[in-house]
Amino acid sequence: MVHPTLSARAVQMAEILTDNYGKLGLVLHLDPDPGRFNVKRGEHDIVKRPD
């Protein structure tokens, strides 16, 4: 599990990013429910989709 303070901060950061860049096409898939943010979610690679 991730510390609750870090989880809350991650949700805040996601909200700020969405507010500032959502209109430019930024999409974040975040589950803001407490306890749903865990280390396992960070194991995925970010890769460019084929065109």
PQR file with spaces between the fields and no chain letter, atoms N, CA, C, O and H, PARSE charges and radii, in Angstrom:
ATOM       1  N    MET     1       0.835   -1.195    0.000 -0.4000 1.5000
ATOM       2  CA   MET     1       0.000    0.000    0.000 -0.0000 2.0000
ATOM       3  C    MET     1       0.869    1.244    0.000  0.5500 1.7000
ATOM       4  O    MET     1       2.003    1.240    0.480 -0.5500 1.4000
ATOM       5  N    VAL     2       0.323    2.277   -0.536 -0.4000 1.5000
ATOM       6  CA   VAL     2       0.983    3.576   -0.551 -0.0000 2.0000
ATOM       7  C    VAL     2       0.470    4.368    0.653  0.5500 1.7000
ATOM       8  O    VAL     2      -0.701    4.265    1.018 -0.5500 1.4000
ATOM       9  H    VAL     2      -0.598    2.281   -0.926  0.4000 1.0000
ATOM      10  N    HIS     3       1.345    5.148    1.259 -0.4000 1.5000
ATOM      11  CA   HIS     3       0.967    5.954    2.418 -0.0000 2.0000
ATOM      12  C    HIS     3      -0.216    6.855    2.050  0.5500 1.7000
ATOM      13  O    HIS     3      -0.227    7.426    0.959 -0.5500 1.4000
ATOM      14  H    HIS     3       2.296    5.232    0.962  0.4000 1.0000
ATOM      15  N    PRO     4      -1.202    6.993    2.924 -0.5600 1.5000
ATOM      16  CA   PRO     4      -2.388    7.806    2.621  0.2800 2.0000
ATOM      17  C    PRO     4      -2.068    9.246    2.226  0.5500 1.7000
ATOM      18  O    PRO     4      -2.777    9.829    1.406 -0.5500 1.4000
ATOM      19  N    THR     5      -1.019    9.822    2.791 -0.4000 1.5000
ATOM      20  CA   THR     5      -0.640   11.189    2.427 -0.0000 2.0000
ATOM      21  C    THR     5      -0.208   11.251    0.973  0.5500 1.7000
ATOM      22  O    THR     5      -0.576   12.180    0.254 -0.5500 1.4000
ATOM      23  H    THR     5      -0.443    9.349    3.457  0.4000 1.0000
ATOM      24  N    LEU     6       0.564   10.277    0.539 -0.4000 1.5000
ATOM      25  CA   LEU     6       1.005   10.242   -0.852 -0.0000 2.0000
ATOM      26  C    LEU     6      -0.175   10.016   -1.785  0.5500 1.7000
ATOM      27  O    LEU     6      -0.243   10.614   -2.859 -0.5500 1.4000
ATOM      28  H    LEU     6       0.863    9.523    1.124  0.4000 1.0000
ATOM      29  N    SER     7      -1.088    9.170   -1.389 -0.4000 1.5000
ATOM      30  CA   SER     7      -2.273    8.906   -2.197 -0.0000 2.0000
ATOM      31  C    SER     7      -3.088   10.183   -2.387  0.5500 1.7000
ATOM      32  O    SER     7      -3.512   10.491   -3.501 -0.5500 1.4000
ATOM      33  H    SER     7      -1.033    8.684   -0.516  0.4000 1.0000
ATOM      34  N    ALA     8      -3.305   10.915   -1.319 -0.4000 1.5000
ATOM      35  CA   ALA     8      -4.063   12.170   -1.396 -0.0000 2.0000
ATOM      36  C    ALA     8      -3.345   13.179   -2.279  0.5500 1.7000
ATOM      37  O    ALA     8      -3.986   13.891   -3.052 -0.5500 1.4000
ATOM      38  H    ALA     8      -2.961   10.665   -0.414  0.4000 1.0000
ATOM      39  N    ARG     9      -2.035   13.248   -2.174 -0.4000 1.5000
ATOM      40  CA   ARG     9      -1.252   14.183   -2.990 -0.0000 2.0000
ATOM      41  C    ARG     9      -1.334   13.801   -4.470  0.5500 1.7000
ATOM      42  O    ARG     9      -1.421   14.678   -5.330 -0.5500 1.4000
ATOM      43  H    ARG     9      -1.514   12.670   -1.546  0.4000 1.0000
ATOM      44  N    ALA    10      -1.307   12.511   -4.770 -0.4000 1.5000
ATOM      45  CA   ALA    10      -1.411   12.051   -6.158 -0.0000 2.0000
ATOM      46  C    ALA    10      -2.757   12.448   -6.758  0.5500 1.7000
ATOM      47  O    ALA    10      -2.826   12.843   -7.922 -0.5500 1.4000
ATOM      48  H    ALA    10      -1.236   11.799   -4.071  0.4000 1.0000
ATOM      49  N    VAL    11      -3.816   12.345   -5.977 -0.4000 1.5000
ATOM      50  CA   VAL    11      -5.140   12.749   -6.454 -0.0000 2.0000
ATOM      51  C    VAL    11      -5.165   14.252   -6.704  0.5500 1.7000
ATOM      52  O    VAL    11      -5.733   14.701   -7.700 -0.5500 1.4000
ATOM      53  H    VAL    11      -3.760   12.024   -5.031  0.4000 1.0000
ATOM      54  N    GLN    12      -4.560   15.036   -5.817 -0.4000 1.5000
ATOM      55  CA   GLN    12      -4.483   16.488   -6.011 -0.0000 2.0000
ATOM      56  C    GLN    12      -3.720   16.829   -7.284  0.5500 1.7000
ATOM      57  O    GLN    12      -4.142   17.690   -8.056 -0.5500 1.4000
ATOM      58  H    GLN    12      -4.099   14.672   -5.008  0.4000 1.0000
ATOM      59  N    MET    13      -2.605   16.156   -7.500 -0.4000 1.5000
ATOM      60  CA   MET    13      -1.803   16.409   -8.701 -0.0000 2.0000
ATOM      61  C    MET    13      -2.600   16.066   -9.958  0.5500 1.7000
ATOM      62  O    MET    13      -2.544   16.798  -10.947 -0.5500 1.4000
ATOM      63  H    MET    13      -2.262   15.456   -6.874  0.4000 1.0000
ATOM      64  N    ALA    14      -3.332   14.969   -9.924 -0.4000 1.5000
ATOM      65  CA   ALA    14      -4.142   14.570  -11.074 -0.0000 2.0000
ATOM      66  C    ALA    14      -5.219   15.613  -11.368  0.5500 1.7000
ATOM      67  O    ALA    14      -5.483   15.922  -12.530 -0.5500 1.4000
ATOM      68  H    ALA    14      -3.377   14.375   -9.121  0.4000 1.0000
ATOM      69  N    GLU    15      -5.833   16.150  -10.332 -0.4000 1.5000
ATOM      70  CA   GLU    15      -6.857   17.179  -10.516 -0.0000 2.0000
ATOM      71  C    GLU    15      -6.263   18.435  -11.143  0.5500 1.7000
ATOM      72  O    GLU    15      -6.866   19.025  -12.040 -0.5500 1.4000
ATOM      73  H    GLU    15      -5.619   15.900   -9.388  0.4000 1.0000
ATOM      74  N    ILE    16      -5.094   18.845  -10.681 -0.4000 1.5000
ATOM      75  CA   ILE    16      -4.430   20.033  -11.226 -0.0000 2.0000
ATOM      76  C    ILE    16      -4.063   19.813  -12.688  0.5500 1.7000
ATOM      77  O    ILE    16      -4.300   20.680  -13.530 -0.5500 1.4000
ATOM      78  H    ILE    16      -4.604   18.366   -9.952  0.4000 1.0000
ATOM      79  N    LEU    17      -3.483   18.654  -12.988 -0.4000 1.5000
ATOM      80  CA   LEU    17      -3.109   18.353  -14.370 -0.0000 2.0000
ATOM      81  C    LEU    17      -4.333   18.325  -15.282  0.5500 1.7000
ATOM      82  O    LEU    17      -4.296   18.860  -16.390 -0.5500 1.4000
ATOM      83  H    LEU    17      -3.290   17.950  -12.304  0.4000 1.0000
ATOM      84  N    THR    18      -5.411   17.704  -14.818 -0.4000 1.5000
ATOM      85  CA   THR    18      -6.630   17.638  -15.620 -0.0000 2.0000
ATOM      86  C    THR    18      -7.216   19.029  -15.832  0.5500 1.7000
ATOM      87  O    THR    18      -7.640   19.360  -16.939 -0.5500 1.4000
ATOM      88  H    THR    18      -5.440   17.270  -13.918  0.4000 1.0000
ATOM      89  N    ASP    19      -7.243   19.843  -14.786 -0.4000 1.5000
ATOM      90  CA   ASP    19      -7.763   21.206  -14.907 -0.0000 2.0000
ATOM      91  C    ASP    19      -6.954   22.026  -15.904  0.5500 1.7000
ATOM      92  O    ASP    19      -7.520   22.778  -16.697 -0.5500 1.4000
ATOM      93  H    ASP    19      -6.898   19.575  -13.886  0.4000 1.0000
ATOM      94  N    ASN    20      -5.634   21.882  -15.865 -0.4000 1.5000
ATOM      95  CA   ASN    20      -4.770   22.704  -16.710 -0.0000 2.0000
ATOM      96  C    ASN    20      -4.580   22.167  -18.122  0.5500 1.7000
ATOM      97  O    ASN    20      -4.391   22.945  -19.057 -0.5500 1.4000
ATOM      98  H    ASN    20      -5.175   21.270  -15.221  0.4000 1.0000
ATOM      99  N    TYR    21      -4.626   20.866  -18.289 -0.4000 1.5000
ATOM     100  CA   TYR    21      -4.290   20.281  -19.584 -0.0000 2.0000
ATOM     101  C    TYR    21      -5.372   19.385  -20.173  0.5500 1.7000
ATOM     102  O    TYR    21      -5.193   18.840  -21.261 -0.5500 1.4000
ATOM     103  H    TYR    21      -4.780   20.234  -17.530  0.4000 1.0000
ATOM     104  N    GLY    22      -6.480   19.227  -19.479 -0.4000 1.5000
ATOM     105  CA   GLY    22      -7.565   18.399  -19.993 -0.0000 2.0000
ATOM     106  C    GLY    22      -8.110   18.918  -21.307  0.5500 1.7000
ATOM     107  O    GLY    22      -8.439   18.134  -22.198 -0.5500 1.4000
ATOM     108  H    GLY    22      -6.626   19.670  -18.595  0.4000 1.0000
ATOM     109  N    LYS    23      -8.209   20.236  -21.436 -0.4000 1.5000
ATOM     110  CA   LYS    23      -8.735   20.819  -22.676 -0.0000 2.0000
ATOM     111  C    LYS    23      -7.770   20.643  -23.846  0.5500 1.7000
ATOM     112  O    LYS    23      -8.150   20.831  -25.002 -0.5500 1.4000
ATOM     113  H    LYS    23      -7.941   20.872  -20.713  0.4000 1.0000
ATOM     114  N    LEU    24      -6.525   20.284  -23.547 -0.4000 1.5000
ATOM     115  CA   LEU    24      -5.531   20.016  -24.592 -0.0000 2.0000
ATOM     116  C    LEU    24      -5.461   18.531  -24.942  0.5500 1.7000
ATOM     117  O    LEU    24      -4.668   18.123  -25.790 -0.5500 1.4000
ATOM     118  H    LEU    24      -6.216   20.131  -22.608  0.4000 1.0000
ATOM     119  N    GLY    25      -6.287   17.735  -24.288 -0.4000 1.5000
ATOM     120  CA   GLY    25      -6.346   16.321  -24.615 -0.0000 2.0000
ATOM     121  C    GLY    25      -5.768   15.376  -23.580  0.5500 1.7000
ATOM     122  O    GLY    25      -5.794   14.161  -23.776 -0.5500 1.4000
ATOM     123  H    GLY    25      -6.932   18.066  -23.599  0.4000 1.0000
ATOM     124  N    LEU    26      -5.242   15.910  -22.475 -0.4000 1.5000
ATOM     125  CA   LEU    26      -4.694   15.032  -21.444 -0.0000 2.0000
ATOM     126  C    LEU    26      -5.819   14.255  -20.768  0.5500 1.7000
ATOM     127  O    LEU    26      -6.799   14.837  -20.304 -0.5500 1.4000
ATOM     128  H    LEU    26      -5.221   16.897  -22.316  0.4000 1.0000
ATOM     129  N    VAL    27      -5.667   12.953  -20.720 -0.4000 1.5000
ATOM     130  CA   VAL    27      -6.639   12.097  -20.049 -0.0000 2.0000
ATOM     131  C    VAL    27      -5.899   11.270  -19.005  0.5500 1.7000
ATOM     132  O    VAL    27      -4.932   10.578  -19.322 -0.5500 1.4000
ATOM     133  H    VAL    27      -4.871   12.480  -21.097  0.4000 1.0000
ATOM     134  N    LEU    28      -6.351   11.345  -17.775 -0.4000 1.5000
ATOM     135  CA   LEU    28      -5.772   10.549  -16.697 -0.0000 2.0000
ATOM     136  C    LEU    28      -6.823    9.564  -16.208  0.5500 1.7000
ATOM     137  O    LEU    28      -7.978    9.932  -15.992 -0.5500 1.4000
ATOM     138  H    LEU    28      -7.137   11.908  -17.517  0.4000 1.0000
ATOM     139  N    HIS    29      -6.423    8.336  -16.038 -0.4000 1.5000
ATOM     140  CA   HIS    29      -7.323    7.308  -15.517 -0.0000 2.0000
ATOM     141  C    HIS    29      -6.912    7.056  -14.070  0.5500 1.7000
ATOM     142  O    HIS    29      -5.952    6.335  -13.798 -0.5500 1.4000
ATOM     143  H    HIS    29      -5.485    8.037  -16.213  0.4000 1.0000
ATOM     144  N    LEU    30      -7.643    7.653  -13.164 -0.4000 1.5000
ATOM     145  CA   LEU    30      -7.282    7.610  -11.755 -0.0000 2.0000
ATOM     146  C    LEU    30      -8.507    7.233  -10.938  0.5500 1.7000
ATOM     147  O    LEU    30      -9.596    7.766  -11.151 -0.5500 1.4000
ATOM     148  H    LEU    30      -8.423    8.239  -13.385  0.4000 1.0000
ATOM     149  N    ASP    31      -8.325    6.334  -10.026 -0.4000 1.5000
ATOM     150  CA   ASP    31      -9.390    5.967   -9.107 -0.0000 2.0000
ATOM     151  C    ASP    31      -9.143    6.733   -7.811  0.5500 1.7000
ATOM     152  O    ASP    31      -8.265    6.352   -7.038 -0.5500 1.4000
ATOM     153  H    ASP    31      -7.440    5.901   -9.853  0.4000 1.0000
ATOM     154  N    PRO    32      -9.894    7.799   -7.555 -0.5600 1.5000
ATOM     155  CA   PRO    32      -9.625    8.646   -6.389  0.2800 2.0000
ATOM     156  C    PRO    32     -10.121    8.075   -5.063  0.5500 1.7000
ATOM     157  O    PRO    32      -9.933    8.699   -4.019 -0.5500 1.4000
ATOM     158  N    ASP    33     -10.750    6.901   -5.087 -0.4000 1.5000
ATOM     159  CA   ASP    33     -11.227    6.314   -3.836 -0.0000 2.0000
ATOM     160  C    ASP    33     -10.057    6.016   -2.903  0.5500 1.7000
ATOM     161  O    ASP    33      -9.027    5.508   -3.347 -0.5500 1.4000
ATOM     162  H    ASP    33     -10.903    6.394   -5.935  0.4000 1.0000
ATOM     163  N    PRO    34     -10.204    6.324   -1.626 -0.5600 1.5000
ATOM     164  CA   PRO    34      -9.124    6.032   -0.669  0.2800 2.0000
ATOM     165  C    PRO    34      -8.789    4.540   -0.655  0.5500 1.7000
ATOM     166  O    PRO    34      -9.680    3.692   -0.701 -0.5500 1.4000
ATOM     167  N    GLY    35      -7.520    4.240   -0.594 -0.4000 1.5000
ATOM     168  CA   GLY    35      -7.087    2.856   -0.525 -0.0000 2.0000
ATOM     169  C    GLY    35      -6.951    2.159   -1.867  0.5500 1.7000
ATOM     170  O    GLY    35      -6.529    1.003   -1.917 -0.5500 1.4000
ATOM     171  H    GLY    35      -6.796    4.929   -0.557  0.4000 1.0000
ATOM     172  N    ARG    36      -7.298    2.833   -2.955 -0.4000 1.5000
ATOM     173  CA   ARG    36      -7.229    2.205   -4.273 -0.0000 2.0000
ATOM     174  C    ARG    36      -5.909    2.501   -4.978  0.5500 1.7000
ATOM     175  O    ARG    36      -5.609    1.894   -6.006 -0.5500 1.4000
ATOM     176  H    ARG    36      -7.641    3.772   -2.914  0.4000 1.0000
ATOM     177  N    PHE    37      -5.137    3.407   -4.450 -0.4000 1.5000
ATOM     178  CA   PHE    37      -3.850    3.776   -5.041 -0.0000 2.0000
ATOM     179  C    PHE    37      -2.785    2.909   -4.391  0.5500 1.7000
ATOM     180  O    PHE    37      -2.553    3.011   -3.186 -0.5500 1.4000
ATOM     181  H    PHE    37      -5.381    3.900   -3.615  0.4000 1.0000
ATOM     182  N    ASN    38      -2.136    2.057   -5.176 -0.4000 1.5000
ATOM     183  CA   ASN    38      -1.123    1.192   -4.588 -0.0000 2.0000
ATOM     184  C    ASN    38       0.085    1.076   -5.508  0.5500 1.7000
ATOM     185  O    ASN    38       0.043    1.521   -6.655 -0.5500 1.4000
ATOM     186  H    ASN    38      -2.324    1.974   -6.155  0.4000 1.0000
ATOM     187  N    VAL    39       1.133    0.493   -5.018 -0.4000 1.5000
ATOM     188  CA   VAL    39       2.385    0.395   -5.759 -0.0000 2.0000
ATOM     189  C    VAL    39       2.214   -0.418   -7.037  0.5500 1.7000
ATOM     190  O    VAL    39       2.871   -0.131   -8.038 -0.5500 1.4000
ATOM     191  H    VAL    39       1.167    0.131   -4.086  0.4000 1.0000
ATOM     192  N    LYS    40       1.359   -1.408   -7.022 -0.4000 1.5000
ATOM     193  CA   LYS    40       1.159   -2.272   -8.183 -0.0000 2.0000
ATOM     194  C    LYS    40       0.741   -1.461   -9.407  0.5500 1.7000
ATOM     195  O    LYS    40       1.078   -1.828  -10.533 -0.5500 1.4000
ATOM     196  H    LYS    40       0.825   -1.641   -6.209  0.4000 1.0000
ATOM     197  N    ARG    41       0.029   -0.388   -9.206 -0.4000 1.5000
ATOM     198  CA   ARG    41      -0.402    0.445  -10.328 -0.0000 2.0000
ATOM     199  C    ARG    41       0.786    1.105  -11.031  0.5500 1.7000
ATOM     200  O    ARG    41       0.656    1.533  -12.178 -0.5500 1.4000
ATOM     201  H    ARG    41      -0.245   -0.090   -8.292  0.4000 1.0000
ATOM     202  N    GLY    42       1.916    1.192  -10.380 -0.4000 1.5000
ATOM     203  CA   GLY    42       3.084    1.817  -10.979 -0.0000 2.0000
ATOM     204  C    GLY    42       3.981    0.860  -11.736  0.5500 1.7000
ATOM     205  O    GLY    42       5.056    1.253  -12.188 -0.5500 1.4000
ATOM     206  H    GLY    42       2.022    0.844   -9.448  0.4000 1.0000
ATOM     207  N    GLU    43       3.563   -0.389  -11.887 -0.4000 1.5000
ATOM     208  CA   GLU    43       4.392   -1.381  -12.560 -0.0000 2.0000
ATOM     209  C    GLU    43       4.187   -1.413  -14.072  0.5500 1.7000
ATOM     210  O    GLU    43       4.877   -2.162  -14.764 -0.5500 1.4000
ATOM     211  H    GLU    43       2.689   -0.709  -11.520  0.4000 1.0000
ATOM     212  N    HIS    44       3.273   -0.635  -14.591 -0.4000 1.5000
ATOM     213  CA   HIS    44       2.974   -0.657  -16.016 -0.0000 2.0000
ATOM     214  C    HIS    44       3.927    0.261  -16.774  0.5500 1.7000
ATOM     215  O    HIS    44       4.293    1.331  -16.289 -0.5500 1.4000
ATOM     216  H    HIS    44       2.713   -0.027  -14.029  0.4000 1.0000
ATOM     217  N    ASP    45       4.322   -0.169  -17.965 -0.4000 1.5000
ATOM     218  CA   ASP    45       5.176    0.649  -18.814 -0.0000 2.0000
ATOM     219  C    ASP    45       4.323    1.630  -19.608  0.5500 1.7000
ATOM     220  O    ASP    45       3.200    1.316  -20.004 -0.5500 1.4000
ATOM     221  H    ASP    45       4.024   -1.039  -18.359  0.4000 1.0000
ATOM     222  N    ILE    46       4.863    2.807  -19.832 -0.4000 1.5000
ATOM     223  CA   ILE    46       4.204    3.790  -20.681 -0.0000 2.0000
ATOM     224  C    ILE    46       4.826    3.657  -22.063  0.5500 1.7000
ATOM     225  O    ILE    46       6.026    3.865  -22.237 -0.5500 1.4000
ATOM     226  H    ILE    46       5.774    3.062  -19.510  0.4000 1.0000
ATOM     227  N    VAL    47       4.010    3.312  -23.029 -0.4000 1.5000
ATOM     228  CA   VAL    47       4.510    3.115  -24.387 -0.0000 2.0000
ATOM     229  C    VAL    47       3.626    3.869  -25.370  0.5500 1.7000
ATOM     230  O    VAL    47       2.432    4.057  -25.138 -0.5500 1.4000
ATOM     231  H    VAL    47       3.035    3.142  -22.887  0.4000 1.0000
ATOM     232  N    LYS    48       4.227    4.290  -26.456 -0.4000 1.5000
ATOM     233  CA   LYS    48       3.495    4.989  -27.503 -0.0000 2.0000
ATOM     234  C    LYS    48       2.662    3.976  -28.277  0.5500 1.7000
ATOM     235  O    LYS    48       3.141    2.898  -28.629 -0.5500 1.4000
ATOM     236  H    LYS    48       5.197    4.138  -26.645  0.4000 1.0000
ATOM     237  N    ARG    49       1.426    4.333  -28.532 -0.4000 1.5000
ATOM     238  CA   ARG    49       0.553    3.464  -29.318 -0.0000 2.0000
ATOM     239  C    ARG    49       0.969    3.525  -30.782  0.5500 1.7000
ATOM     240  O    ARG    49       1.376    4.577  -31.275 -0.5500 1.4000
ATOM     241  H    ARG    49       1.037    5.208  -28.246  0.4000 1.0000
ATOM     242  N    PRO    50       0.866    2.403  -31.471 -0.5600 1.5000
ATOM     243  CA   PRO    50       1.187    2.430  -32.903  0.2800 2.0000
ATOM     244  C    PRO    50       0.170    3.295  -33.647  0.5500 1.7000
ATOM     245  O    PRO    50      -1.016    3.301  -33.317 -0.5500 1.4000
ATOM     246  N    ASP    51       0.637    4.001  -34.625 -0.4000 1.5000
ATOM     247  CA   ASP    51      -0.259    4.888  -35.407 -0.0000 2.0000
ATOM     248  C    ASP    51      -1.119    4.123  -36.371  0.5500 1.7000
ATOM     249  O    ASP    51      -1.917    4.720  -37.094 -0.5500 1.4000
ATOM     250  H    ASP    51       1.600    3.996  -34.893  0.4000 1.0000
